Amino acid sequence: MKLLILLPRIPYPLEKGDKLRAFHQIKVLAEHFDIVLLASGNSKEISSEAYNTLKPYCSEIYFFRQNKICRAWHTFRFFIAGKPLQTGYFYSAKAQKLIRKKVKQKSIDHIYCQLFRTAEMLKNIHIPKTIDYQDAFSVSMKKRMKATRGLKKMLLAIEYNRVKKYEKTIYSWFDHHTIISESDREHLNMPDLHVVRNGVDIDFFQADPKVEKKYELIFSGNMSYLPNVHTAVYLAKEVMPLIWNQAPETTLVLAGASPDKAIRQLAGKNIVVTGWVNDIREVYNQSNVFIAPMQIGTGLQNKILEAMAMQLPSITSESAWKPIGAEKDKELQIAGSAQEYADKAVQLLKDQEKRRETGEYARNFVSRNFDWKACTHKLVRIIENPSGKES
């Protein structure tokens, strides 16, 4: 079967959650299907390294360059049409033209696309199609809207209402539908919405006990992504002062690509902002405890799975815990208030045996439940079965 995969971004390097999900799914899907990959990117994202990394899994690869003028025009055009800004920003007329050409030639059997951002390019394409909603984006946008003010809040309110409507509008355009977690499925409340979870590369993310510890606490992720920015600022300004009251020398490292100005300004004596890290395992190995007080994001947090695989005892919020489903306060520590985060962090930092034990429980849990191959095999069965049901 020839499978066309349409992505809003080139899935390499793996600095964003949607790229990570797409990349690992492609690796597994390639064992079952002949893959034609279409993805959009700017001149910086389109590289021989990305092409060569993906080539072993795809028979054909097409990267579509999106310049600023085209992005601005399509964003404006879709805004005037009452559609989400994101659909215009990620729209590619060239990609849509190629898809129609291949469908007309009958050289594609099924289309799998990621995120509602790509849906517009597949409207009125009449072959079997599967959309990966990934997250309940409207819910995430509502949380972001509440966390902002002024003009930004007003723009997010407009986008939230459009995304909420659009998520339902595009449902009928597709034969099959997937999402990343049970909690996101509950939020969208749509029929036949299959949960296809993210995984973690257990062989890649392994702790190295020989590495010297440099930081007490770590929070990682794409540091330009609003939920991560919000989390890092909350952690630095609300949680860390409470930790320093009990353990004044505690250090926090904020590791991840493209740190927002608000995050760069947090850097100081006991807070390190790394920016892009070539191998995030190095910073994980240098840290004692992973802490992620997520409040406005949705979906399954890859960063937490990675930290758990690295045998890092981890602390997060109830909302971030729910899609993972680890045993509370054994495999994954849960906190609510800033004081709870501080107390749990200090307790773990002071108790080496508890850190070791919690880290072992964490790795065993993700090894059993979040293998990429097992998680993605559910998607394989959905695509292979014309009814969209799991066989």
C-alpha positions as CSV (number, residue, x, y, z in Angstrom):
1,M,0.0,0.0,0.0
2,K,1.3,3.5,-0.9
3,L,0.8,5.9,2.0
4,L,1.1,9.7,1.5
5,I,2.0,11.5,4.7
6,L,1.3,15.2,4.9
7,L,3.0,17.2,7.7
8,P,2.9,20.9,8.5
9,R,6.6,20.8,9.4
10,I,9.6,18.9,8.4
11,P,10.1,16.2,11.1
12,Y,13.7,16.8,11.7
13,P,15.5,18.0,13.9
14,L,13.3,16.7,16.7
15,E,13.0,19.9,18.8
16,K,9.1,20.0,18.7
17,G,6.6,17.5,19.9
18,D,4.7,17.2,16.6
19,K,8.0,16.5,14.8
20,L,9.0,13.9,17.3
21,R,5.7,12.1,16.9
22,A,5.8,12.2,13.1
23,F,9.4,11.0,12.9
24,H,9.0,8.0,15.0
25,Q,5.6,7.1,13.4
26,I,7.3,7.3,10.0
27,K,10.0,4.8,11.1
28,V,7.3,2.3,12.2
29,L,4.9,2.9,9.3
30,A,7.8,2.4,6.8
31,E,7.9,-1.3,7.9
32,H,4.3,-1.7,6.5
33,F,3.8,0.9,3.8
34,D,5.5,2.6,0.9
35,I,5.7,6.2,2.1
36,V,5.5,9.4,0.1
37,L,6.3,12.3,2.5
38,L,5.2,15.9,2.0
39,A,6.2,18.5,4.5
40,S,6.5,22.3,4.5
41,G,9.3,24.4,5.9
42,N,11.3,27.6,5.5
43,S,14.8,27.8,4.0
44,K,16.5,27.1,7.3
45,E,14.4,23.9,7.9
46,I,14.9,22.5,4.4
47,S,18.3,20.8,4.7
48,S,20.2,17.8,3.3
49,E,20.5,16.5,6.8
50,A,16.8,16.3,7.2
51,Y,16.4,14.7,3.8
52,N,19.1,12.1,4.4
53,T,17.7,11.3,7.8
54,L,14.2,10.6,6.5
55,K,15.2,9.0,3.1
56,P,15.7,5.4,4.5
57,Y,12.0,5.4,5.4
58,C,10.4,7.1,2.4
59,S,10.4,6.2,-1.3
60,E,9.6,9.8,-2.2
61,I,10.2,13.1,-0.2
62,Y,9.0,16.5,-1.1
63,F,9.9,19.6,1.0
64,F,7.9,22.7,0.1
65,R,9.6,26.0,0.9
66,Q,7.3,28.6,2.5
67,N,8.5,32.2,2.2
68,K,7.3,35.0,4.4
69,I,5.2,36.6,1.7
70,C,3.3,33.4,0.9
71,R,2.7,32.7,4.6
72,A,1.4,36.2,5.2
73,W,-0.9,36.1,2.2
74,H,-2.4,32.7,3.0
75,T,-2.8,33.6,6.7
76,F,-4.6,36.8,5.7
77,R,-6.8,35.0,3.2
78,F,-7.8,32.3,5.6
79,F,-8.5,34.9,8.3
80,I,-10.8,36.8,6.1
81,A,-12.6,33.5,5.3
82,G,-13.2,33.0,9.0
83,K,-10.8,30.1,9.4
84,P,-8.0,29.6,12.0
85,L,-4.8,31.6,11.3
86,Q,-2.8,28.4,11.6
87,T,-4.5,26.8,8.6
88,G,-3.3,29.7,6.5
89,Y,0.1,29.9,8.0
90,F,0.9,26.2,7.2
91,Y,-1.0,26.1,3.9
92,S,1.0,25.1,0.8
93,A,-0.6,25.5,-2.6
94,K,2.3,23.5,-4.2
95,A,1.7,20.6,-1.8
96,Q,-2.0,20.6,-2.5
97,K,-1.3,20.6,-6.3
98,L,1.0,17.6,-6.0
99,I,-1.5,15.7,-3.8
100,R,-4.2,16.2,-6.4
101,K,-1.9,15.1,-9.2
102,K,-0.9,11.9,-7.4
103,V,-4.5,11.1,-6.5
104,K,-5.5,11.6,-10.1
105,Q,-2.7,9.3,-11.3
106,K,-4.0,6.7,-8.7
107,S,-0.5,6.4,-7.3
108,I,-1.7,6.9,-3.6
109,D,-3.9,4.5,-1.7
110,H,-4.2,6.3,1.6
111,I,-3.4,9.8,3.1
112,Y,-2.3,10.3,6.7
113,C,-2.0,13.9,7.8
114,Q,-0.9,15.5,11.0
115,L,-2.9,18.3,12.8
116,F,-5.9,20.3,11.6
117,R,-3.4,22.7,10.1
118,T,-3.0,20.4,7.1
119,A,-6.7,19.6,6.6
120,E,-7.5,22.3,4.1
121,M,-5.1,20.9,1.6
122,L,-7.1,17.6,1.6
123,K,-10.6,19.0,1.3
124,N,-12.5,17.2,-1.5
125,I,-9.8,14.6,-1.9
126,H,-11.8,11.4,-2.3
127,I,-9.5,8.6,-1.3
128,P,-9.2,7.0,2.3
129,K,-7.8,9.6,4.6
130,T,-6.7,9.7,8.3
131,I,-6.2,12.8,10.3
132,D,-4.1,12.9,13.5
133,Y,-5.7,15.6,15.6
134,Q,-2.8,15.0,18.0
135,D,-4.0,17.3,20.8
136,A,-7.3,19.0,21.7
137,F,-5.9,22.3,20.4
138,S,-9.0,24.3,21.2
139,V,-8.6,23.3,24.9
140,S,-5.0,24.3,24.9
141,M,-5.8,27.6,23.2
142,K,-8.5,28.4,25.8
143,K,-5.9,27.8,28.6
144,R,-3.4,30.0,26.8
145,M,-6.0,32.7,26.3
146,K,-6.7,32.8,30.1
147,A,-3.0,33.1,30.8
148,T,-2.5,36.2,28.6
149,R,-3.7,39.8,28.5
150,G,-4.4,42.7,26.2
151,L,-4.3,42.4,22.4
152,K,-2.8,39.0,22.6
153,K,-5.7,37.7,24.6
154,M,-8.1,39.2,22.1
155,L,-6.4,37.5,19.2
156,L,-6.2,34.2,21.0
157,A,-9.9,34.4,21.8
158,I,-10.7,34.8,18.1
159,E,-8.4,31.9,17.2
160,Y,-9.8,29.7,20.0
161,N,-13.4,30.1,18.7
162,R,-12.3,29.4,15.1
163,V,-10.2,26.4,16.1
164,K,-13.0,24.9,18.2
165,K,-15.4,25.2,15.3
166,Y,-12.9,24.0,12.7
167,E,-12.0,20.9,14.7
168,K,-15.6,19.7,14.3
169,T,-16.0,21.0,10.7
170,I,-13.1,18.9,9.3
171,Y,-14.2,15.7,11.0
172,S,-16.4,14.6,8.1
173,W,-13.6,15.2,5.6
174,F,-11.7,12.2,6.9
175,D,-12.4,8.5,7.2
176,H,-10.4,7.9,10.3
177,H,-9.3,10.1,13.2
178,T,-6.6,9.7,15.9
179,I,-5.5,11.6,18.9
180,I,-2.7,11.4,21.4
181,S,-4.4,10.7,24.8
182,E,-7.6,9.6,26.4
183,S,-8.0,13.0,28.1
184,D,-7.8,14.8,24.8
185,R,-10.3,12.5,23.3
186,E,-12.7,13.3,26.1
187,H,-12.2,17.0,25.5
188,L,-13.1,16.8,21.8
189,N,-15.9,14.3,22.4
190,M,-16.1,13.0,18.8
191,P,-17.1,9.5,17.7
192,D,-14.5,6.9,16.5
193,L,-11.6,9.0,17.7
194,H,-8.8,6.5,18.2
195,V,-6.1,7.1,20.9
196,V,-2.6,6.5,19.4
197,R,-0.2,7.4,22.1
198,N,3.3,8.8,21.8
199,G,6.2,6.6,22.7
200,V,9.8,7.1,23.9
201,D,13.0,5.7,22.4
202,I,14.0,3.5,25.3
203,D,17.3,2.4,23.7
204,F,18.3,6.0,23.1
205,F,17.2,7.5,26.4
206,Q,19.4,5.6,28.9
207,A,21.0,7.1,32.0
208,D,24.8,7.1,32.2
209,P,25.7,6.9,35.9
210,K,29.3,7.9,35.1
211,V,28.3,11.5,34.2
212,E,28.9,14.0,37.0
213,K,25.9,15.8,38.4
214,K,25.9,19.5,37.6
215,Y,22.3,20.6,38.3
216,E,19.8,19.8,41.0
217,L,16.7,20.4,38.8
218,I,15.9,20.4,35.1
219,F,13.0,21.5,32.9
220,S,13.3,20.8,29.2
221,G,11.4,21.4,26.0
222,N,11.0,23.8,23.1
223,M,11.5,27.1,25.0
224,S,9.6,29.2,22.5
225,Y,6.3,27.2,22.9
226,L,3.9,29.2,25.1
227,P,3.0,26.4,27.6
228,N,6.7,25.8,28.1
229,V,7.5,29.5,28.5
230,H,4.6,29.8,31.0
231,T,5.9,26.8,32.9
232,A,9.6,28.0,33.0
233,V,8.6,31.4,34.3
234,Y,6.3,29.9,36.9
235,L,9.0,27.5,38.0
236,A,11.6,30.3,38.3
237,K,9.5,32.9,39.9
238,E,7.1,31.0,42.1
239,V,8.6,27.6,42.9
240,M,12.4,28.2,43.0
241,P,12.2,31.0,45.7
242,L,10.4,28.4,48.0
243,I,13.0,25.8,47.2
244,W,15.8,28.3,47.9
245,N,14.3,29.0,51.3
246,Q,15.0,25.4,52.2
247,A,18.1,24.7,50.0
248,P,19.7,28.0,49.0
249,E,22.3,26.5,46.5
250,T,19.8,24.6,44.4
251,T,20.4,25.0,40.7
252,L,17.8,24.8,37.9
253,V,18.6,24.3,34.2
254,L,16.1,25.3,31.5
255,A,17.2,23.2,28.5
256,G,15.7,23.5,25.0
257,A,15.7,25.2,21.7
258,S,14.9,28.9,20.9
259,P,14.4,30.3,24.4
260,D,11.9,33.1,24.5
261,K,13.0,36.5,25.8
262,A,11.0,35.9,29.0
263,I,13.1,32.7,29.6
264,R,16.4,34.2,28.7
265,Q,15.8,36.9,31.3
266,L,15.5,34.2,34.0
267,A,19.2,33.3,33.7
268,G,21.2,34.0,36.8
269,K,23.4,32.6,39.5
270,N,21.3,29.5,40.2
271,I,19.3,29.3,36.9
272,V,21.0,28.2,33.6
273,V,19.4,28.7,30.2
274,T,21.1,26.5,27.7
275,G,19.3,27.2,24.4
276,W,19.6,24.4,21.7
277,V,21.3,21.3,23.0
278,N,22.8,18.8,20.5
279,D,22.1,15.8,22.8
280,I,19.5,16.5,25.5
281,R,20.7,13.3,27.2
282,E,23.8,15.1,28.4
283,V,21.8,17.6,30.4
284,Y,19.4,14.9,31.7
285,N,22.4,12.9,32.9
286,Q,23.8,16.0,34.6
287,S,20.6,16.6,36.6
288,N,19.1,15.0,39.7
289,V,15.3,15.7,39.4
290,F,13.0,16.6,36.5
291,I,10.3,19.2,37.3
292,A,7.5,20.2,35.0
293,P,4.7,22.2,36.6
294,M,2.7,22.2,33.3
295,Q,-0.5,24.3,33.5
296,I,-1.7,25.4,30.1
297,G,-0.6,22.6,27.7
298,T,-2.5,19.6,26.5
299,G,-1.6,16.2,25.1
300,L,1.1,13.8,26.2
301,Q,4.3,15.5,27.3
302,N,7.3,13.9,25.5
303,K,9.7,15.6,27.8
304,I,8.3,13.8,30.8
305,L,8.5,10.4,29.1
306,E,12.1,11.1,28.1
307,A,13.1,12.1,31.7
308,M,11.4,9.0,33.1
309,A,13.3,6.8,30.6
310,M,16.5,8.5,31.8
311,Q,15.6,7.3,35.3
312,L,15.1,10.9,36.5
313,P,12.6,11.1,39.3
314,S,10.0,13.5,37.9
315,I,7.4,15.9,39.3
316,T,4.6,17.3,37.3
317,S,1.0,18.6,37.4
318,E,-2.3,16.6,37.6
319,S,-3.2,17.6,34.0
320,A,0.2,16.4,32.6
321,W,0.1,13.2,34.6
322,K,-3.4,12.1,33.4
323,P,-2.4,11.2,29.8
324,I,0.6,9.2,31.1
325,G,-1.2,7.3,33.8
326,A,1.8,6.4,35.9
327,E,1.3,5.4,39.5
328,K,1.1,8.6,41.5
329,D,4.0,9.4,43.8
330,K,5.7,6.1,43.0
331,E,6.5,6.2,39.3
332,L,5.7,9.9,38.9
333,Q,5.4,12.6,41.5
334,I,2.3,14.9,41.3
335,A,2.0,18.4,42.8
336,G,-0.5,21.3,42.6
337,S,0.7,24.4,44.4
338,A,4.1,26.1,44.2
339,Q,4.7,25.0,47.8
340,E,3.9,21.3,46.9
341,Y,6.4,21.4,44.0
342,A,9.0,22.9,46.2
343,D,8.5,20.4,49.1
344,K,8.6,17.4,46.7
345,A,11.7,18.7,44.9
346,V,13.6,19.3,48.2
347,Q,12.5,15.9,49.6
348,L,13.9,14.1,46.5
349,L,17.1,16.2,46.5
350,K,17.8,15.3,50.1
351,D,17.0,11.6,49.7
352,Q,19.3,9.9,47.3
353,E,17.7,6.4,47.8
354,K,14.3,7.8,47.0
355,R,15.6,9.4,43.8
356,R,17.2,6.1,42.8
357,E,14.0,4.1,43.5
358,T,11.7,6.6,41.9
359,G,13.9,6.7,38.8
360,E,13.9,2.9,38.4
361,Y,10.1,2.7,38.8
362,A,9.8,5.5,36.2
363,R,12.0,3.8,33.6
364,N,10.3,0.4,34.1
365,F,6.9,2.1,33.6
366,V,7.7,3.8,30.3
367,S,9.5,0.7,29.0
368,R,6.3,-1.3,29.6
369,N,3.8,1.2,28.3
370,F,5.4,3.7,25.8
371,D,7.3,1.7,23.2
372,W,7.0,3.6,19.8
373,K,6.6,0.4,17.8
374,A,3.7,-0.9,20.0
375,C,2.0,2.5,20.2
376,T,2.2,3.1,16.4
377,H,1.1,-0.4,15.5
378,K,-2.4,0.6,16.4
379,L,-2.2,3.3,13.7
380,V,-1.0,0.7,11.2
381,R,-4.1,-1.5,11.9
382,I,-6.4,1.5,11.5
383,I,-4.9,2.5,8.1
384,E,-4.9,-1.1,6.8
385,N,-8.5,-1.7,7.7
386,P,-10.9,0.1,5.3
387,S,-13.5,0.4,8.1
388,G,-11.1,2.3,10.3
389,K,-11.7,-0.2,13.1
390,E,-8.8,-2.1,14.8
391,S,-8.7,-5.6,13.5
